[in-house]
């Protein structure tokens, strides 16, 4: 277990500097959420996926990746 701990400490951790909150507040604007309340007159998708039109393209790319392993991106078919 000493070897595992030594690897973790030397290869997977890094020193970071955490700035003061005042500096963060000055750099990042105040977050004002625009989609907090669901409005039936203005529906929206809350999933991480795309629309149903885009989904067929994703399925095609997944299928191509299984059949022909390689580098596939959304713009390449």
C-alpha positions in Angstrom: 0.0 0.0 0.0 3.0 2.3 0.5 3.7 2.1 -3.3 0.1 3.0 -4.2 0.2 6.0 -1.8 3.5 7.1 -3.1 2.3 7.0 -6.7 -0.8 8.9 -5.8 1.1 11.7 -4.0 3.8 12.1 -6.6 1.9 11.6 -9.9 -1.7 12.6 -9.4 -1.8 15.6 -7.1 -0.8 19.1 -7.7 -0.4 22.3 -5.5 -3.0 24.9 -6.3 -3.5 28.4 -5.2 -7.0 29.3 -4.0 -7.6 33.0 -4.5 -9.4 35.2 -2.0 -13.2 35.4 -2.4 -12.9 39.2 -3.1 -10.7 38.5 -6.1 -13.0 35.8 -7.4 -16.0 38.1 -7.1 -14.2 40.8 -9.0 -13.2 38.4 -11.8 -16.4 36.4 -12.2 -19.8 38.2 -12.6 -22.7 37.4 -10.3 -24.6 34.4 -11.5 -28.2 35.3 -12.4 -30.0 32.1 -13.4 -32.5 32.6 -16.2 -34.1 29.2 -16.3 -35.0 28.6 -12.6 -38.8 28.2 -13.1 -40.3 26.0 -15.7 -42.8 27.9 -17.8 -45.4 25.9 -19.8 -45.7 28.8 -22.3 -41.9 28.6 -22.9 -40.9 24.9 -22.9 -37.3 23.9 -22.9 -35.2 20.7 -22.8 -33.2 20.1 -19.7 -31.4 16.9 -20.7 -27.7 16.6 -21.6 -28.5 15.2 -25.0 -29.5 16.9 -28.2 -32.8 17.2 -29.9 -34.5 14.2 -31.5 -33.3 15.4 -34.9 -29.6 15.4 -33.7 -30.0 12.0 -32.0 -30.1 10.1 -35.3 -26.7 11.6 -36.2 -25.3 10.5 -32.8 -26.5 7.0 -33.3 -25.0 6.9 -36.8 -21.6 8.0 -35.4 -21.8 5.5 -32.6 -22.5 2.7 -35.1 -19.7 3.8 -37.4 -17.3 3.8 -34.4 -18.2 0.2 -33.6 -18.0 -0.9 -37.2 -14.8 1.1 -38.2 -12.8 2.2 -35.2 -11.2 5.5 -35.8 -11.6 9.2 -35.0 -15.1 10.3 -35.6 -16.5 13.7 -34.7 -19.9 15.3 -35.3 -18.7 17.1 -38.4 -17.2 14.0 -40.0 -19.4 11.4 -41.6 
